[in-house]
Amino acid sequence: MNKLLSILLCSILISACNQNRYDVIIRNALVVDGSGAVGYQADVGINADTIAIIGDLSKAVSTHVIDASGLVLAPGFIDTHSHHDRGMFDNADMIAL
């Protein structure tokens, strides 16, 4: 019985220790999630190729940390490609800068 209890306790402790460990942590990003809501500051924890958590990960650890301060983090379904320079062809007086 004591051996079983010891194994169970060790398993719980090991599991608890790994909860704040991620393969990659992206810190201080402005997260724009595509829902139409205002972007918000958050950290993102990634394990393998999956986003594991989004939130405050200030106490989490990782071997690879990316500082995204001043950067926007958006999912791939948001198309950031634009043609903002199309109006230049409509106005002959515009010059290239």
C-alpha positions as CSV (number, residue, x, y, z in Angstrom):
1,M,0.0,0.0,0.0
2,N,2.8,2.4,0.9
3,K,4.6,1.6,-2.4
4,L,1.4,2.4,-4.4
5,L,0.9,5.6,-2.5
6,S,4.5,6.7,-3.1
7,I,4.2,6.0,-6.8
8,L,0.9,7.9,-7.0
9,L,2.4,10.9,-5.1
10,C,5.5,11.0,-7.3
11,S,3.4,10.9,-10.5
12,I,1.3,13.8,-9.2
13,L,4.4,15.8,-8.3
14,I,6.1,15.2,-11.7
15,S,2.9,16.1,-13.5
16,A,2.6,19.4,-11.5
17,C,6.2,20.3,-12.2
18,N,5.7,20.0,-16.0
19,Q,2.6,22.2,-16.1
20,N,4.6,25.4,-16.4
21,R,7.2,24.2,-18.9
22,Y,6.8,24.8,-22.6
23,D,8.9,24.1,-25.7
24,V,8.6,27.7,-26.8
25,I,7.2,30.8,-24.9
26,I,6.3,34.0,-26.8
27,R,6.3,36.8,-24.3
28,N,4.6,40.2,-24.2
29,A,2.9,39.9,-27.6
30,L,-0.1,42.0,-28.6
31,V,-2.5,39.1,-29.5
32,V,-5.1,39.8,-32.2
33,D,-7.2,36.7,-32.4
34,G,-9.4,37.4,-35.4
35,S,-12.7,37.6,-33.4
36,G,-13.0,41.3,-33.9
37,A,-12.2,42.1,-30.3
38,V,-9.5,44.5,-29.4
39,G,-6.0,43.0,-29.2
40,Y,-4.6,42.2,-25.8
41,Q,-1.2,41.7,-24.2
42,A,-0.4,38.0,-23.5
43,D,2.2,35.3,-23.5
44,V,1.8,32.1,-25.6
45,G,3.1,28.7,-24.6
46,I,3.7,26.2,-27.3
47,N,4.4,22.5,-27.0
48,A,5.5,20.6,-30.1
49,D,3.4,22.2,-32.8
50,T,0.4,23.1,-30.6
51,I,-0.5,26.3,-28.8
52,A,-0.9,25.0,-25.2
53,I,-1.9,28.2,-23.4
54,I,-2.4,31.9,-23.9
55,G,-2.2,34.2,-20.9
56,D,0.2,35.3,-18.2
57,L,3.2,32.9,-18.3
58,S,5.6,35.0,-16.2
59,K,6.3,32.0,-14.0
60,A,6.6,29.5,-16.8
61,V,9.9,28.3,-18.1
62,S,11.2,27.3,-21.6
63,T,14.5,26.7,-23.3
64,H,13.4,28.9,-26.1
65,V,11.8,32.3,-25.3
66,I,10.8,34.9,-27.9
67,D,10.4,38.5,-26.7
68,A,7.5,39.9,-28.8
69,S,7.4,43.3,-27.1
70,G,6.0,45.8,-29.6
71,L,5.0,43.0,-32.0
72,V,1.6,41.7,-33.0
73,L,0.8,38.0,-32.8
74,A,-2.0,36.9,-35.1
75,P,-3.2,33.5,-36.3
76,G,-2.5,32.5,-39.9
77,F,-6.1,33.0,-41.1
78,I,-5.7,36.7,-40.8
79,D,-4.3,37.9,-44.1
80,T,-1.9,40.8,-43.4
81,H,-1.0,41.2,-47.1
82,S,-2.3,44.4,-48.6
83,H,-1.9,46.6,-51.7
84,H,-2.0,50.0,-50.0
85,D,0.0,51.5,-52.8
86,R,-2.7,50.9,-55.5
87,G,-3.9,54.5,-55.3
88,M,-0.5,55.7,-56.6
89,F,-1.5,54.5,-60.1
90,D,-4.7,56.6,-60.0
91,N,-2.9,59.8,-59.4
92,A,-0.1,60.8,-61.8
93,D,1.3,63.4,-59.4
94,M,2.3,60.9,-56.8
95,I,6.0,60.2,-56.4
96,A,7.9,57.3,-55.0
97,L,9.5,57.9,-51.6
